């Protein structure tokens, strides 16, 4: 299942470049055959440069990126396993990463939860004390 923001581009790619049919290859060479390892390398380097990715960014790194972005969007471990076709948690966790930015997001989320709970407790406590003062 593709993200809504990429649906147009994905459909366009499939219509223009992919092999037809439900079992067709998504990426094929000029003659409609699977990429050969030798031609894939230079095609990847060209695409990587066009996308502005660093020279050391490998095609395989996209798998790590996909897992990490999925979890940042709120996907569970099981969600990422299904998307990647993995059957073990261990395999899925290899591709998930956390960084300083994500840890700040998690900390901010926890902070928000604590603040909300404290504010609710404070409101409930104030109402309770008001009730005692008025004899309710």
Biotite code that builds the C-alpha atoms (Angstrom):
import biotite.structure as struc

atoms = struc.array([
    struc.Atom([0.000, 0.000, 0.000], chain_id="A", res_id=1, res_name="UNK", atom_name="CA", element="C"),
    struc.Atom([1.523, 3.315, -1.063], chain_id="A", res_id=2, res_name="UNK", atom_name="CA", element="C"),
    struc.Atom([1.343, 6.636, 0.724], chain_id="A", res_id=3, res_name="UNK", atom_name="CA", element="C"),
    struc.Atom([-1.263, 8.966, -0.777], chain_id="A", res_id=4, res_name="UNK", atom_name="CA", element="C"),
    struc.Atom([1.423, 11.548, -1.487], chain_id="A", res_id=5, res_name="UNK", atom_name="CA", element="C"),
    struc.Atom([3.294, 9.086, -3.715], chain_id="A", res_id=6, res_name="UNK", atom_name="CA", element="C"),
    struc.Atom([0.368, 7.389, -5.450], chain_id="A", res_id=7, res_name="UNK", atom_name="CA", element="C"),
    struc.Atom([0.528, 9.590, -8.560], chain_id="A", res_id=8, res_name="UNK", atom_name="CA", element="C"),
    struc.Atom([4.278, 9.082, -8.999], chain_id="A", res_id=9, res_name="UNK", atom_name="CA", element="C"),
    struc.Atom([4.037, 5.354, -8.352], chain_id="A", res_id=10, res_name="UNK", atom_name="CA", element="C"),
    struc.Atom([1.254, 4.887, -10.911], chain_id="A", res_id=11, res_name="UNK", atom_name="CA", element="C"),
    struc.Atom([3.189, 6.956, -13.423], chain_id="A", res_id=12, res_name="UNK", atom_name="CA", element="C"),
    struc.Atom([6.337, 4.877, -12.888], chain_id="A", res_id=13, res_name="UNK", atom_name="CA", element="C"),
    struc.Atom([4.400, 1.614, -13.237], chain_id="A", res_id=14, res_name="UNK", atom_name="CA", element="C"),
    struc.Atom([2.727, 2.821, -16.444], chain_id="A", res_id=15, res_name="UNK", atom_name="CA", element="C"),
    struc.Atom([5.927, 4.089, -18.052], chain_id="A", res_id=16, res_name="UNK", atom_name="CA", element="C"),
    struc.Atom([8.727, 1.847, -16.818], chain_id="A", res_id=17, res_name="UNK", atom_name="CA", element="C"),
    struc.Atom([7.529, -1.332, -15.098], chain_id="A", res_id=18, res_name="UNK", atom_name="CA", element="C"),
    struc.Atom([6.725, -4.709, -16.513], chain_id="A", res_id=19, res_name="UNK", atom_name="CA", element="C"),
    struc.Atom([2.979, -5.127, -17.043], chain_id="A", res_id=20, res_name="UNK", atom_name="CA", element="C"),
    struc.Atom([0.805, -7.414, -14.933], chain_id="A", res_id=21, res_name="UNK", atom_name="CA", element="C"),
    struc.Atom([0.427, -8.125, -11.224], chain_id="A", res_id=22, res_name="UNK", atom_name="CA", element="C"),
    struc.Atom([3.666, -10.134, -11.100], chain_id="A", res_id=23, res_name="UNK", atom_name="CA", element="C"),
    struc.Atom([5.632, -7.710, -13.289], chain_id="A", res_id=24, res_name="UNK", atom_name="CA", element="C"),
    struc.Atom([8.953, -6.291, -12.191], chain_id="A", res_id=25, res_name="UNK", atom_name="CA", element="C"),
    struc.Atom([8.819, -2.718, -10.898], chain_id="A", res_id=26, res_name="UNK", atom_name="CA", element="C"),
    struc.Atom([12.273, -1.911, -12.274], chain_id="A", res_id=27, res_name="UNK", atom_name="CA", element="C"),
    struc.Atom([13.379, -3.266, -15.632], chain_id="A", res_id=28, res_name="UNK", atom_name="CA", element="C"),
    struc.Atom([16.194, -2.490, -18.025], chain_id="A", res_id=29, res_name="UNK", atom_name="CA", element="C"),
    struc.Atom([15.888, -0.856, -21.433], chain_id="A", res_id=30, res_name="UNK", atom_name="CA", element="C"),
    struc.Atom([15.059, -4.190, -23.096], chain_id="A", res_id=31, res_name="UNK", atom_name="CA", element="C"),
    struc.Atom([12.404, -5.082, -20.504], chain_id="A", res_id=32, res_name="UNK", atom_name="CA", element="C"),
    struc.Atom([14.599, -7.592, -18.711], chain_id="A", res_id=33, res_name="UNK", atom_name="CA", element="C"),
    struc.Atom([15.682, -7.429, -15.060], chain_id="A", res_id=34, res_name="UNK", atom_name="CA", element="C"),
    struc.Atom([18.581, -5.087, -14.362], chain_id="A", res_id=35, res_name="UNK", atom_name="CA", element="C"),
    struc.Atom([21.953, -6.692, -14.483], chain_id="A", res_id=36, res_name="UNK", atom_name="CA", element="C"),
    struc.Atom([24.192, -5.984, -11.536], chain_id="A", res_id=37, res_name="UNK", atom_name="CA", element="C"),
    struc.Atom([26.613, -4.054, -13.763], chain_id="A", res_id=38, res_name="UNK", atom_name="CA", element="C"),
    struc.Atom([24.000, -1.737, -15.273], chain_id="A", res_id=39, res_name="UNK", atom_name="CA", element="C"),
    struc.Atom([22.108, -1.262, -12.004], chain_id="A", res_id=40, res_name="UNK", atom_name="CA", element="C"),
    struc.Atom([25.156, 0.291, -10.318], chain_id="A", res_id=41, res_name="UNK", atom_name="CA", element="C"),
    struc.Atom([25.547, 3.169, -12.730], chain_id="A", res_id=42, res_name="UNK", atom_name="CA", element="C"),
    struc.Atom([21.781, 3.734, -12.914], chain_id="A", res_id=43, res_name="UNK", atom_name="CA", element="C"),
    struc.Atom([21.640, 3.918, -9.118], chain_id="A", res_id=44, res_name="UNK", atom_name="CA", element="C"),
    struc.Atom([24.540, 6.384, -8.988], chain_id="A", res_id=45, res_name="UNK", atom_name="CA", element="C"),
    struc.Atom([22.781, 8.630, -11.535], chain_id="A", res_id=46, res_name="UNK", atom_name="CA", element="C"),
    struc.Atom([19.454, 8.476, -9.676], chain_id="A", res_id=47, res_name="UNK", atom_name="CA", element="C"),
    struc.Atom([21.174, 9.053, -6.316], chain_id="A", res_id=48, res_name="UNK", atom_name="CA", element="C"),
    struc.Atom([22.929, 12.148, -7.633], chain_id="A", res_id=49, res_name="UNK", atom_name="CA", element="C"),
    struc.Atom([19.699, 13.468, -9.199], chain_id="A", res_id=50, res_name="UNK", atom_name="CA", element="C"),
    struc.Atom([17.933, 13.022, -5.841], chain_id="A", res_id=51, res_name="UNK", atom_name="CA", element="C"),
    struc.Atom([20.735, 14.873, -4.034], chain_id="A", res_id=52, res_name="UNK", atom_name="CA", element="C"),
    struc.Atom([21.674, 11.908, -1.859], chain_id="A", res_id=53, res_name="UNK", atom_name="CA", element="C"),
    struc.Atom([25.241, 11.534, -0.568], chain_id="A", res_id=54, res_name="UNK", atom_name="CA", element="C"),
    struc.Atom([27.660, 9.333, -2.507], chain_id="A", res_id=55, res_name="UNK", atom_name="CA", element="C"),
    struc.Atom([27.809, 6.780, 0.312], chain_id="A", res_id=56, res_name="UNK", atom_name="CA", element="C"),
    struc.Atom([24.010, 6.271, 0.354], chain_id="A", res_id=57, res_name="UNK", atom_name="CA", element="C"),
    struc.Atom([23.429, 2.713, -0.864], chain_id="A", res_id=58, res_name="UNK", atom_name="CA", element="C"),
    struc.Atom([20.274, 1.389, -2.528], chain_id="A", res_id=59, res_name="UNK", atom_name="CA", element="C"),
    struc.Atom([19.952, -1.012, 0.399], chain_id="A", res_id=60, res_name="UNK", atom_name="CA", element="C"),
    struc.Atom([19.806, 1.975, 2.775], chain_id="A", res_id=61, res_name="UNK", atom_name="CA", element="C"),
    struc.Atom([16.317, 2.670, 1.417], chain_id="A", res_id=62, res_name="UNK", atom_name="CA", element="C"),
    struc.Atom([15.093, -0.367, 3.363], chain_id="A", res_id=63, res_name="UNK", atom_name="CA", element="C"),
    struc.Atom([16.423, 1.111, 6.603], chain_id="A", res_id=64, res_name="UNK", atom_name="CA", element="C"),
    struc.Atom([14.935, 4.493, 5.724], chain_id="A", res_id=65, res_name="UNK", atom_name="CA", element="C"),
    struc.Atom([11.544, 2.953, 4.970], chain_id="A", res_id=66, res_name="UNK", atom_name="CA", element="C"),
    struc.Atom([11.409, 1.105, 8.284], chain_id="A", res_id=67, res_name="UNK", atom_name="CA", element="C"),
    struc.Atom([12.510, 4.135, 10.271], chain_id="A", res_id=68, res_name="UNK", atom_name="CA", element="C"),
    struc.Atom([10.071, 6.521, 8.589], chain_id="A", res_id=69, res_name="UNK", atom_name="CA", element="C"),
    struc.Atom([7.245, 4.003, 9.017], chain_id="A", res_id=70, res_name="UNK", atom_name="CA", element="C"),
    struc.Atom([7.766, 3.835, 12.761], chain_id="A", res_id=71, res_name="UNK", atom_name="CA", element="C"),
    struc.Atom([8.043, 7.619, 12.973], chain_id="A", res_id=72, res_name="UNK", atom_name="CA", element="C"),
    struc.Atom([4.633, 7.830, 11.322], chain_id="A", res_id=73, res_name="UNK", atom_name="CA", element="C"),
    struc.Atom([3.205, 5.702, 14.136], chain_id="A", res_id=74, res_name="UNK", atom_name="CA", element="C"),
    struc.Atom([3.509, 2.229, 12.620], chain_id="A", res_id=75, res_name="UNK", atom_name="CA", element="C"),
    struc.Atom([3.936, -0.636, 15.048], chain_id="A", res_id=76, res_name="UNK", atom_name="CA", element="C"),
    struc.Atom([6.627, -3.261, 14.723], chain_id="A", res_id=77, res_name="UNK", atom_name="CA", element="C"),
    struc.Atom([4.048, -5.627, 13.208], chain_id="A", res_id=78, res_name="UNK", atom_name="CA", element="C"),
    struc.Atom([3.027, -2.936, 10.689], chain_id="A", res_id=79, res_name="UNK", atom_name="CA", element="C"),
    struc.Atom([6.609, -2.568, 9.476], chain_id="A", res_id=80, res_name="UNK", atom_name="CA", element="C"),
    struc.Atom([7.020, -6.349, 9.310], chain_id="A", res_id=81, res_name="UNK", atom_name="CA", element="C"),
    struc.Atom([3.949, -6.685, 7.076], chain_id="A", res_id=82, res_name="UNK", atom_name="CA", element="C"),
    struc.Atom([5.057, -3.814, 4.805], chain_id="A", res_id=83, res_name="UNK", atom_name="CA", element="C"),
    struc.Atom([8.531, -5.315, 4.385], chain_id="A", res_id=84, res_name="UNK", atom_name="CA", element="C"),
    struc.Atom([7.408, -8.940, 4.138], chain_id="A", res_id=85, res_name="UNK", atom_name="CA", element="C"),
    struc.Atom([9.332, -10.005, 7.226], chain_id="A", res_id=86, res_name="UNK", atom_name="CA", element="C"),
    struc.Atom([8.346, -12.849, 9.526], chain_id="A", res_id=87, res_name="UNK", atom_name="CA", element="C"),
    struc.Atom([10.570, -12.153, 12.520], chain_id="A", res_id=88, res_name="UNK", atom_name="CA", element="C"),
    struc.Atom([10.808, -9.231, 14.911], chain_id="A", res_id=89, res_name="UNK", atom_name="CA", element="C"),
    struc.Atom([14.576, -9.624, 14.961], chain_id="A", res_id=90, res_name="UNK", atom_name="CA", element="C"),
    struc.Atom([14.831, -9.037, 11.218], chain_id="A", res_id=91, res_name="UNK", atom_name="CA", element="C"),
    struc.Atom([12.513, -6.031, 11.373], chain_id="A", res_id=92, res_name="UNK", atom_name="CA", element="C"),
    struc.Atom([14.429, -4.437, 14.243], chain_id="A", res_id=93, res_name="UNK", atom_name="CA", element="C"),
    struc.Atom([17.661, -4.580, 12.245], chain_id="A", res_id=94, res_name="UNK", atom_name="CA", element="C"),
    struc.Atom([16.154, -2.023, 9.872], chain_id="A", res_id=95, res_name="UNK", atom_name="CA", element="C"),
    struc.Atom([14.578, 0.297, 12.439], chain_id="A", res_id=96, res_name="UNK", atom_name="CA", element="C"),
    struc.Atom([16.695, 3.102, 13.782], chain_id="A", res_id=97, res_name="UNK", atom_name="CA", element="C"),
    struc.Atom([16.310, 5.851, 16.306], chain_id="A", res_id=98, res_name="UNK", atom_name="CA", element="C"),
    struc.Atom([18.209, 9.110, 16.317], chain_id="A", res_id=99, res_name="UNK", atom_name="CA", element="C"),
    struc.Atom([18.472, 12.234, 18.427], chain_id="A", res_id=100, res_name="UNK", atom_name="CA", element="C"),
    struc.Atom([15.558, 13.912, 16.644], chain_id="A", res_id=101, res_name="UNK", atom_name="CA", element="C"),
    struc.Atom([13.268, 10.951, 17.302], chain_id="A", res_id=102, res_name="UNK", atom_name="CA", element="C"),
    struc.Atom([14.355, 10.774, 20.940], chain_id="A", res_id=103, res_name="UNK", atom_name="CA", element="C"),
    struc.Atom([13.448, 14.473, 21.307], chain_id="A", res_id=104, res_name="UNK", atom_name="CA", element="C"),
    struc.Atom([10.035, 13.723, 19.776], chain_id="A", res_id=105, res_name="UNK", atom_name="CA", element="C"),
    struc.Atom([9.489, 10.836, 22.206], chain_id="A", res_id=106, res_name="UNK", atom_name="CA", element="C"),
    struc.Atom([10.567, 12.980, 25.163], chain_id="A", res_id=107, res_name="UNK", atom_name="CA", element="C"),
    struc.Atom([8.249, 15.798, 24.068], chain_id="A", res_id=108, res_name="UNK", atom_name="CA", element="C"),
    struc.Atom([5.372, 13.343, 23.716], chain_id="A", res_id=109, res_name="UNK", atom_name="CA", element="C"),
    struc.Atom([5.968, 11.948, 27.195], chain_id="A", res_id=110, res_name="UNK", atom_name="CA", element="C"),
    struc.Atom([6.295, 15.462, 28.591], chain_id="A", res_id=111, res_name="UNK", atom_name="CA", element="C"),
    struc.Atom([2.957, 16.395, 27.020], chain_id="A", res_id=112, res_name="UNK", atom_name="CA", element="C"),
    struc.Atom([1.284, 13.347, 28.538], chain_id="A", res_id=113, res_name="UNK", atom_name="CA", element="C"),
    struc.Atom([2.658, 14.138, 32.013], chain_id="A", res_id=114, res_name="UNK", atom_name="CA", element="C"),
    struc.Atom([1.642, 17.799, 31.753], chain_id="A", res_id=115, res_name="UNK", atom_name="CA", element="C"),
    struc.Atom([-1.880, 16.864, 30.631], chain_id="A", res_id=116, res_name="UNK", atom_name="CA", element="C"),
    struc.Atom([-2.241, 14.368, 33.486], chain_id="A", res_id=117, res_name="UNK", atom_name="CA", element="C"),
    struc.Atom([-0.988, 16.937, 36.014], chain_id="A", res_id=118, res_name="UNK", atom_name="CA", element="C"),
    struc.Atom([-3.336, 19.607, 34.647], chain_id="A", res_id=119, res_name="UNK", atom_name="CA", element="C"),
    struc.Atom([-6.293, 17.212, 34.887], chain_id="A", res_id=120, res_name="UNK", atom_name="CA", element="C"),
    struc.Atom([-5.298, 16.237, 38.414], chain_id="A", res_id=121, res_name="UNK", atom_name="CA", element="C"),
    struc.Atom([-4.954, 19.902, 39.360], chain_id="A", res_id=122, res_name="UNK", atom_name="CA", element="C"),
    struc.Atom([-8.406, 20.680, 37.891], chain_id="A", res_id=123, res_name="UNK", atom_name="CA", element="C"),
    struc.Atom([-9.977, 17.705, 39.677], chain_id="A", res_id=124, res_name="UNK", atom_name="CA", element="C"),
    struc.Atom([-8.243, 18.662, 42.936], chain_id="A", res_id=125, res_name="UNK", atom_name="CA", element="C"),
    struc.Atom([-9.448, 22.277, 42.661], chain_id="A", res_id=126, res_name="UNK", atom_name="CA", element="C"),
    struc.Atom([-13.029, 21.135, 42.049], chain_id="A", res_id=127, res_name="UNK", atom_name="CA", element="C"),
    struc.Atom([-12.800, 18.783, 45.031], chain_id="A", res_id=128, res_name="UNK", atom_name="CA", element="C"),
    struc.Atom([-11.564, 21.564, 47.333], chain_id="A", res_id=129, res_name="UNK", atom_name="CA", element="C"),
    struc.Atom([-14.250, 23.952, 46.041], chain_id="A", res_id=130, res_name="UNK", atom_name="CA", element="C"),
    struc.Atom([-16.880, 21.361, 46.834], chain_id="A", res_id=131, res_name="UNK", atom_name="CA", element="C"),
    struc.Atom([-15.621, 21.046, 50.414], chain_id="A", res_id=132, res_name="UNK", atom_name="CA", element="C"),
    struc.Atom([-15.634, 24.832, 50.888], chain_id="A", res_id=133, res_name="UNK", atom_name="CA", element="C"),
    struc.Atom([-19.251, 25.143, 49.757], chain_id="A", res_id=134, res_name="UNK", atom_name="CA", element="C"),
    struc.Atom([-20.365, 22.070, 51.638], chain_id="A", res_id=135, res_name="UNK", atom_name="CA", element="C"),
    struc.Atom([-21.284, 20.083, 48.533], chain_id="A", res_id=136, res_name="UNK", atom_name="CA", element="C"),
])
